[in-house]
Amino acid sequence: MTARTKALPTEIWVMVGAAFVIAIGFGLVAPVLPQFARSFGVGVAAASAIVSAFALMRLLFAPMSGRLVQRLGERWVYLGGLVIVAVSTGASAFAQTYWQLLVLRSVGGIGSTMFTVSSLALVIRISPPEQRGRVSGLWSTSFLVGSVSGPLVGGALAGLGLRAPFLIYAAALLAVSLAVHLSLRRSVLAAPEVSGELRLMSFREALARPAYRAVLWSNFANGAAVFGVRMALVPLLVVEVLSQPPGMAGVALTAFAAGNVAVLFLSGRLSDRWGRKPFLIVGTLVCAVGTAGLGYAPDMTWVLITSVVAGLGSGMMTPAQQAAVADILGPKARGGPVLAGFQMSADLGAVLGPIAVGALAEETSYGVALAATGGLLALAALAWAVVGETLPRQAAAEVPDLGDASGGAEANLGVAGGVVDHRGAVGERENGAGHRVSGDDVVDGPTGLGKGGASTVG
């Protein structure tokens, strides 16, 4: 390894750019969806059910998406999911009844989980092992910035009516699917592995590893606190308890996003050098403190400060968490059910968190409810404290100093068909039998499976 940082594969940038456009489109549609549902003459509960139906189908179809990835490969499941969401979203613009809209959004949820699971699987498989944290930081940042930008774009297009965002999002998804197909169809790195080179990791096999159980718990806590409770309770806290105008709820959520994006990329890169555990433990605890403190806010200033703190903590742990999953799978990995389980844990938290914590807030107070949410995050930090580090030692040794420049001629080694092929380039060696095994193949218990991916990882 030279003193310079290796350039990321072109395929990674294609997927990151696609994630950004997808997130913008989702942010474009999400704010108008309840209003569009209400235009059919239904109540608030029915309008909310449109959102819940999408999330429920994502949750229910995630296991099937994982199996499809195992059978068909990441790229085709990803493209198929994008097309399903594009068609269902475009058709939603022409819905004439509430029930048509409900069915179409439910179908969209199926496509959404298909491209979410498969895109994560593909990014994990093609990421250089020594840059997994950096890639996870880029990935998370692209989604976050896109999600924040979407409503801003939507505001500028408000004059076009409630149906226009659906058509714009559908067109964007079709454009993304075409761009990804053209960019990756001749890619050596993103091509399906030759039979025999790739082992498929099952959910049961991953669940036998303490690190995977820890990542499921922390992702559940993150989904409950960040995607569930924060979205459901913070607007009510700001408006009903602090008597602020509704617009200030958006300011509080933006403060969280600002703290998040401020550290996402840097924490991802540092986790490649220092390990995943420091960022998972410290980040989760910081998010816990910010979340718990929010419930006792006496004024809006306190809300903004604690929101930024919680965002910083979430930004510290998110890239490390995704990179830890990649470490568990190992190089040349395909583990659709493993990634589906990872996604489902967050979705389940996002569904159950607001219900449980909302009921607790009604019976006690917002302070107690948000403190309980912070406690859930603290338990996730404890789960990581008692398991081993997932970052392969050899991969950590390959990471250059942050002050090093990006790119360099050496990053172009291993070119095949114009694409840098990092598969197996880092963190692999031959065992005594002549088989390729990962550099992080530390024996873990009686099964002999490696911490970050044994020779049989897929």
TORKOL-4160 file (C-alpha; in steps of 0.2 Angstrom, whole numbers, padded with zeros to 4 digits, m for minus):
458
<pt num="1" X="0000" Y="0000" Z="0000"/>
<pt num="2" X="0007" Y="0017" Z="m0004"/>
<pt num="3" X="0005" Y="0033" Z="0006"/>
<pt num="4" X="m0009" Y="0039" Z="m0005"/>
<pt num="5" X="m0027" Y="0034" Z="m0003"/>
<pt num="6" X="m0034" Y="0022" Z="m0016"/>
<pt num="7" X="m0047" Y="0029" Z="m0027"/>
<pt num="8" X="m0064" Y="0021" Z="m0025"/>
<pt num="9" X="m0071" Y="0010" Z="m0039"/>
<pt num="10" X="m0081" Y="0019" Z="m0052"/>
<pt num="11" X="m0096" Y="0007" Z="m0047"/>
<pt num="12" X="m0096" Y="0014" Z="m0030"/>
<pt num="13" X="m0099" Y="0032" Z="m0036"/>
<pt num="14" X="m0112" Y="0026" Z="m0048"/>
<pt num="15" X="m0122" Y="0018" Z="m0033"/>
<pt num="16" X="m0119" Y="0033" Z="m0022"/>
<pt num="17" X="m0126" Y="0045" Z="m0036"/>
<pt num="18" X="m0141" Y="0034" Z="m0038"/>
<pt num="19" X="m0144" Y="0034" Z="m0020"/>
<pt num="20" X="m0144" Y="0053" Z="m0020"/>
<pt num="21" X="m0156" Y="0054" Z="m0034"/>
<pt num="22" X="m0168" Y="0041" Z="m0026"/>
<pt num="23" X="m0167" Y="0050" Z="m0009"/>
<pt num="24" X="m0172" Y="0067" Z="m0017"/>
<pt num="25" X="m0186" Y="0059" Z="m0026"/>
<pt num="26" X="m0193" Y="0051" Z="m0010"/>
<pt num="27" X="m0191" Y="0068" Z="m0001"/>
<pt num="28" X="m0201" Y="0076" Z="m0015"/>
<pt num="29" X="m0216" Y="0064" Z="m0014"/>
<pt num="30" X="m0216" Y="0061" Z="0005"/>
<pt num="31" X="m0223" Y="0078" Z="0010"/>
<pt num="32" X="m0237" Y="0079" Z="m0002"/>
<pt num="33" X="m0243" Y="0060" Z="0000"/>
<pt num="34" X="m0254" Y="0063" Z="0015"/>
<pt num="35" X="m0262" Y="0078" Z="0007"/>
<pt num="36" X="m0265" Y="0069" Z="m0009"/>
<pt num="37" X="m0273" Y="0055" Z="0001"/>
<pt num="38" X="m0284" Y="0067" Z="0010"/>
<pt num="39" X="m0290" Y="0074" Z="m0007"/>
<pt num="40" X="m0300" Y="0058" Z="m0009"/>
<pt num="41" X="m0311" Y="0063" Z="0006"/>
<pt num="42" X="m0303" Y="0052" Z="0019"/>
<pt num="43" X="m0299" Y="0056" Z="0037"/>
<pt num="44" X="m0282" Y="0058" Z="0045"/>
<pt num="45" X="m0280" Y="0040" Z="0050"/>
<pt num="46" X="m0284" Y="0033" Z="0032"/>
<pt num="47" X="m0271" Y="0046" Z="0025"/>
<pt num="48" X="m0258" Y="0040" Z="0038"/>
<pt num="49" X="m0262" Y="0022" Z="0033"/>
<pt num="50" X="m0255" Y="0026" Z="0015"/>
<pt num="51" X="m0238" Y="0029" Z="0023"/>
<pt num="52" X="m0239" Y="0014" Z="0035"/>
<pt num="53" X="m0244" Y="0002" Z="0020"/>
<pt num="54" X="m0228" Y="0007" Z="0011"/>
<pt num="55" X="m0218" Y="0003" Z="0027"/>
<pt num="56" X="m0227" Y="m0013" Z="0031"/>
<pt num="57" X="m0224" Y="m0020" Z="0014"/>
<pt num="58" X="m0205" Y="m0016" Z="0015"/>
<pt num="59" X="m0205" Y="m0025" Z="0032"/>
<pt num="60" X="m0215" Y="m0040" Z="0026"/>
<pt num="61" X="m0206" Y="m0042" Z="0009"/>
<pt num="62" X="m0188" Y="m0040" Z="0015"/>
<pt num="63" X="m0185" Y="m0059" Z="0018"/>
<pt num="64" X="m0191" Y="m0063" Z="0000"/>
<pt num="65" X="m0180" Y="m0049" Z="m0006"/>
<pt num="66" X="m0165" Y="m0057" Z="0002"/>
<pt num="67" X="m0169" Y="m0074" Z="m0006"/>
<pt num="68" X="m0171" Y="m0065" Z="m0023"/>
<pt num="69" X="m0153" Y="m0058" Z="m0021"/>
<pt num="70" X="m0146" Y="m0075" Z="m0017"/>
<pt num="71" X="m0155" Y="m0083" Z="m0032"/>
<pt num="72" X="m0154" Y="m0069" Z="m0046"/>
<pt num="73" X="m0139" Y="m0058" Z="m0040"/>
<pt num="74" X="m0139" Y="m0040" Z="m0033"/>
<pt num="75" X="m0140" Y="m0030" Z="m0050"/>
<pt num="76" X="m0155" Y="m0038" Z="m0057"/>
<pt num="77" X="m0165" Y="m0037" Z="m0041"/>
<pt num="78" X="m0159" Y="m0019" Z="m0039"/>
<pt num="79" X="m0165" Y="m0014" Z="m0056"/>
<pt num="80" X="m0181" Y="m0023" Z="m0054"/>
<pt num="81" X="m0185" Y="m0015" Z="m0038"/>
<pt num="82" X="m0182" Y="0002" Z="m0046"/>
<pt num="83" X="m0193" Y="m0001" Z="m0060"/>
<pt num="84" X="m0207" Y="m0007" Z="m0049"/>
<pt num="85" X="m0206" Y="0008" Z="m0038"/>
<pt num="86" X="m0206" Y="0019" Z="m0054"/>
<pt num="87" X="m0221" Y="0011" Z="m0062"/>
<pt num="88" X="m0231" Y="0011" Z="m0046"/>
<pt num="89" X="m0226" Y="0029" Z="m0042"/>
<pt num="90" X="m0230" Y="0035" Z="m0059"/>
<pt num="91" X="m0247" Y="0026" Z="m0059"/>
<pt num="92" X="m0251" Y="0034" Z="m0042"/>
<pt num="93" X="m0252" Y="0051" Z="m0050"/>
<pt num="94" X="m0267" Y="0045" Z="m0060"/>
<pt num="95" X="m0276" Y="0036" Z="m0045"/>
<pt num="96" X="m0294" Y="0040" Z="m0045"/>
<pt num="97" X="m0299" Y="0033" Z="m0028"/>
<pt num="98" X="m0291" Y="0031" Z="m0011"/>
<pt num="99" X="m0290" Y="0012" Z="m0013"/>
<pt num="100" X="m0281" Y="0013" Z="m0029"/>
<pt num="101" X="m0268" Y="0024" Z="m0021"/>
<pt num="102" X="m0266" Y="0012" Z="m0006"/>
<pt num="103" X="m0263" Y="m0003" Z="m0017"/>
<pt num="104" X="m0250" Y="0006" Z="m0028"/>
<pt num="105" X="m0241" Y="0013" Z="m0013"/>
<pt num="106" X="m0241" Y="m0005" Z="m0006"/>
<pt num="107" X="m0233" Y="m0012" Z="m0022"/>
<pt num="108" X="m0221" Y="0002" Z="m0021"/>
<pt num="109" X="m0215" Y="m0004" Z="m0004"/>
<pt num="110" X="m0211" Y="m0021" Z="m0012"/>
<pt num="111" X="m0200" Y="m0013" Z="m0025"/>
<pt num="112" X="m0192" Y="m0002" Z="m0012"/>
<pt num="113" X="m0186" Y="m0016" Z="m0001"/>
<pt num="114" X="m0180" Y="m0025" Z="m0016"/>
<pt num="115" X="m0168" Y="m0011" Z="m0021"/>
<pt num="116" X="m0164" Y="m0007" Z="m0004"/>
<pt num="117" X="m0158" Y="m0024" Z="0001"/>
<pt num="118" X="m0149" Y="m0027" Z="m0016"/>
<pt num="119" X="m0141" Y="m0010" Z="m0017"/>
<pt num="120" X="m0133" Y="m0013" Z="0000"/>
<pt num="121" X="m0128" Y="m0031" Z="m0004"/>
<pt num="122" X="m0120" Y="m0024" Z="m0020"/>
<pt num="123" X="m0111" Y="m0010" Z="m0012"/>
<pt num="124" X="m0104" Y="m0022" Z="0002"/>
<pt num="125" X="m0098" Y="m0034" Z="m0011"/>
<pt num="126" X="m0089" Y="m0022" Z="m0022"/>
<pt num="127" X="m0082" Y="m0011" Z="m0008"/>
<pt num="128" X="m0063" Y="m0013" Z="m0005"/>
<pt num="129" X="m0062" Y="m0021" Z="0013"/>
<pt num="130" X="m0050" Y="m0007" Z="0019"/>
<pt num="131" X="m0062" Y="0007" Z="0013"/>
<pt num="132" X="m0079" Y="0000" Z="0020"/>
<pt num="133" X="m0081" Y="0013" Z="0032"/>
<pt num="134" X="m0078" Y="0027" Z="0020"/>
<pt num="135" X="m0090" Y="0019" Z="0008"/>
<pt num="136" X="m0103" Y="0018" Z="0021"/>
<pt num="137" X="m0101" Y="0036" Z="0026"/>
<pt num="138" X="m0103" Y="0041" Z="0007"/>
<pt num="139" X="m0118" Y="0030" Z="0006"/>
<pt num="140" X="m0127" Y="0037" Z="0021"/>
<pt num="141" X="m0122" Y="0055" Z="0017"/>
<pt num="142" X="m0129" Y="0053" Z="m0001"/>
<pt num="143" X="m0146" Y="0047" Z="0007"/>
<pt num="144" X="m0147" Y="0060" Z="0020"/>
<pt num="145" X="m0142" Y="0075" Z="0009"/>
<pt num="146" X="m0155" Y="0069" Z="m0004"/>
<pt num="147" X="m0168" Y="0067" Z="0009"/>
<pt num="148" X="m0166" Y="0084" Z="0015"/>
<pt num="149" X="m0165" Y="0092" Z="m0002"/>
<pt num="150" X="m0181" Y="0083" Z="m0008"/>
<pt num="151" X="m0193" Y="0094" Z="0001"/>
<pt num="152" X="m0183" Y="0110" Z="m0004"/>
<pt num="153" X="m0185" Y="0105" Z="m0022"/>
<pt num="154" X="m0204" Y="0100" Z="m0019"/>
<pt num="155" X="m0207" Y="0117" Z="m0012"/>
<pt num="156" X="m0200" Y="0125" Z="m0028"/>
<pt num="157" X="m0212" Y="0114" Z="m0038"/>
<pt num="158" X="m0227" Y="0117" Z="m0027"/>
<pt num="159" X="m0236" Y="0126" Z="m0040"/>
<pt num="160" X="m0237" Y="0111" Z="m0051"/>
<pt num="161" X="m0250" Y="0102" Z="m0040"/>
<pt num="162" X="m0251" Y="0087" Z="m0029"/>
<pt num="163" X="m0249" Y="0074" Z="m0043"/>
<pt num="164" X="m0234" Y="0081" Z="m0052"/>
<pt num="165" X="m0221" Y="0075" Z="m0039"/>
<pt num="166" X="m0226" Y="0057" Z="m0042"/>
<pt num="167" X="m0223" Y="0059" Z="m0061"/>
<pt num="168" X="m0206" Y="0068" Z="m0058"/>
<pt num="169" X="m0200" Y="0054" Z="m0045"/>
<pt num="170" X="m0206" Y="0040" Z="m0057"/>
<pt num="171" X="m0196" Y="0048" Z="m0072"/>
<pt num="172" X="m0181" Y="0050" Z="m0060"/>
<pt num="173" X="m0181" Y="0032" Z="m0055"/>
<pt num="174" X="m0182" Y="0026" Z="m0073"/>
<pt num="175" X="m0167" Y="0037" Z="m0078"/>
<pt num="176" X="m0158" Y="0030" Z="m0063"/>
<pt num="177" X="m0162" Y="0012" Z="m0068"/>
<pt num="178" X="m0156" Y="0015" Z="m0085"/>
<pt num="179" X="m0140" Y="0024" Z="m0080"/>
<pt num="180" X="m0136" Y="0010" Z="m0067"/>
<pt num="181" X="m0139" Y="m0003" Z="m0081"/>
<pt num="182" X="m0128" Y="0005" Z="m0094"/>
<pt num="183" X="m0114" Y="0009" Z="m0081"/>
<pt num="184" X="m0113" Y="m0008" Z="m0073"/>
<pt num="185" X="m0118" Y="m0020" Z="m0088"/>
<pt num="186" X="m0099" Y="m0022" Z="m0093"/>
<pt num="187" X="m0092" Y="m0020" Z="m0075"/>
<pt num="188" X="m0080" Y="m0034" Z="m0070"/>
<pt num="189" X="m0082" Y="m0029" Z="m0052"/>
<pt num="190" X="m0101" Y="m0029" Z="m0052"/>
<pt num="191" X="m0103" Y="m0044" Z="m0062"/>
<pt num="192" X="m0110" Y="m0060" Z="m0055"/>
<pt num="193" X="m0097" Y="m0071" Z="m0047"/>
<pt num="194" X="m0091" Y="m0087" Z="m0056"/>
<pt num="195" X="m0099" Y="m0102" Z="m0048"/>
<pt num="196" X="m0088" Y="m0109" Z="m0034"/>
<pt num="197" X="m0080" Y="m0092" Z="m0030"/>
<pt num="198" X="m0095" Y="m0086" Z="m0019"/>
<pt num="199" X="m0103" Y="m0094" Z="m0004"/>
<pt num="200" X="m0120" Y="m0089" Z="0001"/>
<pt num="201" X="m0121" Y="m0084" Z="0020"/>
<pt num="202" X="m0138" Y="m0089" Z="0028"/>
<pt num="203" X="m0147" Y="m0079" Z="0041"/>
<pt num="204" X="m0144" Y="m0093" Z="0054"/>
<pt num="205" X="m0126" Y="m0093" Z="0050"/>
<pt num="206" X="m0124" Y="m0075" Z="0053"/>
<pt num="207" X="m0135" Y="m0075" Z="0069"/>
<pt num="208" X="m0123" Y="m0087" Z="0077"/>
<pt num="209" X="m0110" Y="m0073" Z="0077"/>
<pt num="210" X="m0111" Y="m0061" Z="0092"/>
<pt num="211" X="m0107" Y="m0046" Z="0081"/>
<pt num="212" X="m0122" Y="m0049" Z="0070"/>
<pt num="213" X="m0133" Y="m0050" Z="0085"/>
<pt num="214" X="m0126" Y="m0034" Z="0091"/>
<pt num="215" X="m0129" Y="m0026" Z="0075"/>
<pt num="216" X="m0147" Y="m0031" Z="0074"/>
<pt num="217" X="m0150" Y="m0024" Z="0091"/>
<pt num="218" X="m0141" Y="m0008" Z="0087"/>
<pt num="219" X="m0150" Y="m0006" Z="0071"/>
<pt num="220" X="m0167" Y="m0009" Z="0079"/>
<pt num="221" X="m0163" Y="0004" Z="0092"/>
<pt num="222" X="m0158" Y="0016" Z="0079"/>
<pt num="223" X="m0173" Y="0013" Z="0069"/>
<pt num="224" X="m0184" Y="0016" Z="0084"/>
<pt num="225" X="m0176" Y="0031" Z="0090"/>
<pt num="226" X="m0171" Y="0040" Z="0074"/>
<pt num="227" X="m0183" Y="0035" Z="0061"/>
<pt num="228" X="m0198" Y="0031" Z="0072"/>
<pt num="229" X="m0199" Y="0041" Z="0089"/>
<pt num="230" X="m0190" Y="0056" Z="0083"/>
<pt num="231" X="m0201" Y="0058" Z="0068"/>
<pt num="232" X="m0217" Y="0055" Z="0078"/>
<pt num="233" X="m0214" Y="0064" Z="0095"/>
<pt num="234" X="m0202" Y="0078" Z="0091"/>
<pt num="235" X="m0216" Y="0088" Z="0081"/>
<pt num="236" X="m0228" Y="0085" Z="0095"/>
<pt num="237" X="m0216" Y="0090" Z="0108"/>
<pt num="238" X="m0212" Y="0106" Z="0099"/>
<pt num="239" X="m0230" Y="0111" Z="0095"/>
<pt num="240" X="m0240" Y="0104" Z="0110"/>
<pt num="241" X="m0227" Y="0106" Z="0124"/>
<pt num="242" X="m0217" Y="0121" Z="0119"/>
<pt num="243" X="m0231" Y="0130" Z="0110"/>
<pt num="244" X="m0220" Y="0133" Z="0095"/>
<pt num="245" X="m0227" Y="0135" Z="0077"/>
<pt num="246" X="m0227" Y="0119" Z="0066"/>
<pt num="247" X="m0213" Y="0126" Z="0056"/>
<pt num="248" X="m0201" Y="0125" Z="0071"/>
<pt num="249" X="m0203" Y="0106" Z="0071"/>
<pt num="250" X="m0195" Y="0105" Z="0054"/>
<pt num="251" X="m0181" Y="0116" Z="0061"/>
<pt num="252" X="m0178" Y="0103" Z="0075"/>
<pt num="253" X="m0177" Y="0089" Z="0062"/>
<pt num="254" X="m0165" Y="0099" Z="0051"/>
<pt num="255" X="m0154" Y="0102" Z="0066"/>
<pt num="256" X="m0153" Y="0083" Z="0069"/>
<pt num="257" X="m0149" Y="0081" Z="0050"/>
<pt num="258" X="m0135" Y="0094" Z="0051"/>
<pt num="259" X="m0127" Y="0086" Z="0066"/>
<pt num="260" X="m0128" Y="0069" Z="0056"/>
<pt num="261" X="m0121" Y="0075" Z="0040"/>
<pt num="262" X="m0107" Y="0084" Z="0049"/>
<pt num="263" X="m0098" Y="0068" Z="0054"/>
<pt num="264" X="m0105" Y="0054" Z="0043"/>
<pt num="265" X="m0091" Y="0054" Z="0031"/>
<pt num="266" X="m0077" Y="0057" Z="0043"/>
<pt num="267" X="m0083" Y="0044" Z="0055"/>
<pt num="268" X="m0084" Y="0032" Z="0041"/>
<pt num="269" X="m0066" Y="0035" Z="0036"/>
<pt num="270" X="m0059" Y="0034" Z="0054"/>
<pt num="271" X="m0068" Y="0018" Z="0057"/>
<pt num="272" X="m0058" Y="0010" Z="0043"/>
<pt num="273" X="m0042" Y="0015" Z="0053"/>
<pt num="274" X="m0047" Y="0014" Z="0072"/>
<pt num="275" X="m0061" Y="0000" Z="0071"/>
<pt num="276" X="m0080" Y="0000" Z="0071"/>
<pt num="277" X="m0082" Y="m0003" Z="0090"/>
<pt num="278" X="m0076" Y="0015" Z="0096"/>
<pt num="279" X="m0089" Y="0023" Z="0084"/>
<pt num="280" X="m0103" Y="0011" Z="0088"/>
<pt num="281" X="m0101" Y="0013" Z="0107"/>
<pt num="282" X="m0097" Y="0031" Z="0108"/>
<pt num="283" X="m0109" Y="0036" Z="0094"/>
<pt num="284" X="m0124" Y="0027" Z="0101"/>
<pt num="285" X="m0121" Y="0034" Z="0119"/>
<pt num="286" X="m0120" Y="0052" Z="0112"/>
<pt num="287" X="m0136" Y="0049" Z="0102"/>
<pt num="288" X="m0144" Y="0042" Z="0118"/>
<pt num="289" X="m0139" Y="0057" Z="0128"/>
<pt num="290" X="m0146" Y="0069" Z="0115"/>
<pt num="291" X="m0162" Y="0059" Z="0113"/>
<pt num="292" X="m0165" Y="0058" Z="0132"/>
<pt num="293" X="m0161" Y="0076" Z="0135"/>
<pt num="294" X="m0173" Y="0081" Z="0122"/>
<pt num="295" X="m0188" Y="0076" Z="0133"/>
<pt num="296" X="m0184" Y="0088" Z="0146"/>
<pt num="297" X="m0181" Y="0103" Z="0135"/>
<pt num="298" X="m0188" Y="0120" Z="0143"/>
<pt num="299" X="m0187" Y="0130" Z="0127"/>
<pt num="300" X="m0183" Y="0129" Z="0108"/>
<pt num="301" X="m0164" Y="0132" Z="0111"/>
<pt num="302" X="m0163" Y="0116" Z="0121"/>
<pt num="303" X="m0172" Y="0107" Z="0108"/>
<pt num="304" X="m0160" Y="0112" Z="0094"/>
<pt num="305" X="m0145" Y="0109" Z="0105"/>
<pt num="306" X="m0150" Y="0091" Z="0110"/>
<pt num="307" X="m0156" Y="0088" Z="0092"/>
<pt num="308" X="m0138" Y="0092" Z="0085"/>
<pt num="309" X="m0130" Y="0081" Z="0099"/>
<pt num="310" X="m0142" Y="0066" Z="0094"/>
<pt num="311" X="m0138" Y="0069" Z="0076"/>
<pt num="312" X="m0119" Y="0069" Z="0079"/>
<pt num="313" X="m0121" Y="0052" Z="0088"/>
<pt num="314" X="m0131" Y="0045" Z="0075"/>
<pt num="315" X="m0119" Y="0051" Z="0062"/>
<pt num="316" X="m0104" Y="0043" Z="0071"/>
<pt num="317" X="m0112" Y="0026" Z="0073"/>
<pt num="318" X="m0121" Y="0023" Z="0056"/>
<pt num="319" X="m0107" Y="0021" Z="0044"/>
<pt num="320" X="m0098" Y="0010" Z="0057"/>
<pt num="321" X="m0113" Y="m0001" Z="0059"/>
<pt num="322" X="m0115" Y="m0004" Z="0040"/>
<pt num="323" X="m0097" Y="m0007" Z="0038"/>
<pt num="324" X="m0098" Y="m0020" Z="0053"/>
<pt num="325" X="m0111" Y="m0029" Z="0043"/>
<pt num="326" X="m0099" Y="m0029" Z="0028"/>
<pt num="327" X="m0085" Y="m0036" Z="0039"/>
<pt num="328" X="m0096" Y="m0050" Z="0045"/>
<pt num="329" X="m0100" Y="m0055" Z="0027"/>
<pt num="330" X="m0082" Y="m0054" Z="0022"/>
<pt num="331" X="m0075" Y="m0051" Z="0004"/>
<pt num="332" X="m0084" Y="m0059" Z="m0011"/>
<pt num="333" X="m0099" Y="m0060" Z="m0001"/>
<pt num="334" X="m0117" Y="m0062" Z="m0005"/>
<pt num="335" X="m0129" Y="m0063" Z="0010"/>
<pt num="336" X="m0146" Y="m0057" Z="0005"/>
<pt num="337" X="m0155" Y="m0064" Z="0020"/>
<pt num="338" X="m0142" Y="m0057" Z="0031"/>
<pt num="339" X="m0144" Y="m0040" Z="0024"/>
<pt num="340" X="m0163" Y="m0042" Z="0024"/>
<pt num="341" X="m0163" Y="m0046" Z="0043"/>
<pt num="342" X="m0152" Y="m0030" Z="0045"/>
<pt num="343" X="m0165" Y="m0019" Z="0036"/>
<pt num="344" X="m0179" Y="m0027" Z="0045"/>
<pt num="345" X="m0172" Y="m0024" Z="0062"/>
<pt num="346" X="m0173" Y="m0005" Z="0058"/>
<pt num="347" X="m0190" Y="m0006" Z="0050"/>
<pt num="348" X="m0197" Y="m0015" Z="0065"/>
<pt num="349" X="m0190" Y="m0002" Z="0077"/>
<pt num="350" X="m0197" Y="0012" Z="0066"/>
<pt num="351" X="m0214" Y="0003" Z="0067"/>
<pt num="352" X="m0215" Y="m0002" Z="0085"/>
<pt num="353" X="m0205" Y="0013" Z="0093"/>
<pt num="354" X="m0218" Y="0026" Z="0090"/>
<pt num="355" X="m0232" Y="0015" Z="0096"/>
<pt num="356" X="m0223" Y="0010" Z="0112"/>
<pt num="357" X="m0215" Y="0026" Z="0116"/>
<pt num="358" X="m0231" Y="0036" Z="0111"/>
<pt num="359" X="m0241" Y="0026" Z="0123"/>
<pt num="360" X="m0228" Y="0029" Z="0137"/>
<pt num="361" X="m0229" Y="0048" Z="0134"/>
<pt num="362" X="m0248" Y="0048" Z="0136"/>
<pt num="363" X="m0247" Y="0038" Z="0152"/>
<pt num="364" X="m0232" Y="0048" Z="0159"/>
<pt num="365" X="m0223" Y="0062" Z="0150"/>
<pt num="366" X="m0212" Y="0066" Z="0135"/>
<pt num="367" X="m0197" Y="0066" Z="0147"/>
<pt num="368" X="m0200" Y="0049" Z="0153"/>
<pt num="369" X="m0204" Y="0042" Z="0135"/>
<pt num="370" X="m0188" Y="0050" Z="0127"/>
<pt num="371" X="m0178" Y="0045" Z="0142"/>
<pt num="372" X="m0184" Y="0027" Z="0139"/>
<pt num="373" X="m0179" Y="0029" Z="0120"/>
<pt num="374" X="m0161" Y="0035" Z="0126"/>
<pt num="375" X="m0160" Y="0019" Z="0137"/>
<pt num="376" X="m0164" Y="0008" Z="0122"/>
<pt num="377" X="m0149" Y="0016" Z="0113"/>
<pt num="378" X="m0138" Y="0014" Z="0129"/>
<pt num="379" X="m0142" Y="m0005" Z="0129"/>
<pt num="380" X="m0136" Y="m0006" Z="0111"/>
<pt num="381" X="m0120" Y="0002" Z="0116"/>
<pt num="382" X="m0118" Y="m0011" Z="0129"/>
<pt num="383" X="m0121" Y="m0024" Z="0117"/>
<pt num="384" X="m0107" Y="m0018" Z="0106"/>
<pt num="385" X="m0095" Y="m0017" Z="0122"/>
<pt num="386" X="m0096" Y="m0035" Z="0125"/>
<pt num="387" X="m0092" Y="m0042" Z="0107"/>
<pt num="388" X="m0076" Y="m0042" Z="0097"/>
<pt num="389" X="m0070" Y="m0030" Z="0084"/>
<pt num="390" X="m0076" Y="m0034" Z="0067"/>
<pt num="391" X="m0063" Y="m0024" Z="0057"/>
<pt num="392" X="m0050" Y="m0035" Z="0049"/>
<pt num="393" X="m0033" Y="m0031" Z="0056"/>
<pt num="394" X="m0025" Y="m0032" Z="0039"/>
<pt num="395" X="m0038" Y="m0020" Z="0032"/>
<pt num="396" X="m0035" Y="m0008" Z="0046"/>
<pt num="397" X="m0016" Y="m0008" Z="0042"/>
<pt num="398" X="m0020" Y="m0004" Z="0024"/>
<pt num="399" X="m0028" Y="0012" Z="0028"/>
<pt num="400" X="m0017" Y="0027" Z="0025"/>
<pt num="401" X="m0017" Y="0043" Z="0035"/>
<pt num="402" X="m0032" Y="0055" Z="0033"/>
<pt num="403" X="m0020" Y="0068" Z="0027"/>
<pt num="404" X="m0015" Y="0058" Z="0012"/>
<pt num="405" X="m0021" Y="0064" Z="m0005"/>
<pt num="406" X="m0035" Y="0054" Z="m0014"/>
<pt num="407" X="m0032" Y="0045" Z="m0030"/>
<pt num="408" X="m0015" Y="0042" Z="m0038"/>
<pt num="409" X="m0008" Y="0031" Z="m0051"/>
<pt num="410" X="m0007" Y="0016" Z="m0040"/>
<pt num="411" X="m0026" Y="0016" Z="m0038"/>
<pt num="412" X="m0027" Y="0011" Z="m0056"/>
<pt num="413" X="m0019" Y="m0006" Z="m0054"/>
<pt num="414" X="m0030" Y="m0021" Z="m0058"/>
<pt num="415" X="m0039" Y="m0013" Z="m0072"/>
<pt num="416" X="m0050" Y="m0024" Z="m0082"/>
<pt num="417" X="m0061" Y="m0017" Z="m0095"/>
<pt num="418" X="m0058" Y="0000" Z="m0089"/>
<pt num="419" X="m0065" Y="m0004" Z="m0071"/>
<pt num="420" X="m0054" Y="m0005" Z="m0056"/>
<pt num="421" X="m0056" Y="m0023" Z="m0049"/>
<pt num="422" X="m0053" Y="m0023" Z="m0030"/>
<pt num="423" X="m0061" Y="m0040" Z="m0027"/>
<pt num="424" X="m0049" Y="m0051" Z="m0017"/>
<pt num="425" X="m0035" Y="m0038" Z="m0018"/>
<pt num="426" X="m0035" Y="m0034" Z="0000"/>
<pt num="427" X="m0037" Y="m0044" Z="0016"/>
<pt num="428" X="m0035" Y="m0061" Z="0008"/>
<pt num="429" X="m0022" Y="m0075" Z="0009"/>
<pt num="430" X="m0020" Y="m0093" Z="0005"/>
<pt num="431" X="m0023" Y="m0106" Z="0019"/>
<pt num="432" X="m0014" Y="m0122" Z="0020"/>
<pt num="433" X="m0026" Y="m0131" Z="0008"/>
<pt num="434" X="m0023" Y="m0118" Z="m0005"/>
<pt num="435" X="m0040" Y="m0109" Z="m0003"/>
<pt num="436" X="m0042" Y="m0091" Z="m0002"/>
<pt num="437" X="m0047" Y="m0085" Z="0015"/>
<pt num="438" X="m0050" Y="m0067" Z="0021"/>
<pt num="439" X="m0036" Y="m0058" Z="0031"/>
<pt num="440" X="m0049" Y="m0056" Z="0046"/>
<pt num="441" X="m0052" Y="m0075" Z="0047"/>
<pt num="442" X="m0050" Y="m0076" Z="0066"/>
<pt num="443" X="m0057" Y="m0092" Z="0073"/>
<pt num="444" X="m0073" Y="m0088" Z="0083"/>
<pt num="445" X="m0079" Y="m0102" Z="0093"/>
<pt num="446" X="m0081" Y="m0121" Z="0090"/>
<pt num="447" X="m0088" Y="m0118" Z="0072"/>
<pt num="448" X="m0071" Y="m0111" Z="0066"/>
<pt num="449" X="m0080" Y="m0096" Z="0057"/>
<pt num="450" X="m0070" Y="m0080" Z="0055"/>
<pt num="451" X="m0075" Y="m0064" Z="0064"/>
<pt num="452" X="m0076" Y="m0054" Z="0048"/>
<pt num="453" X="m0079" Y="m0068" Z="0036"/>
<pt num="454" X="m0071" Y="m0085" Z="0035"/>
<pt num="455" X="m0066" Y="m0093" Z="0019"/>
<pt num="456" X="m0084" Y="m0099" Z="0017"/>
<pt num="457" X="m0092" Y="m0082" Z="0019"/>
<pt num="458" X="m0104" Y="m0077" Z="0005"/>
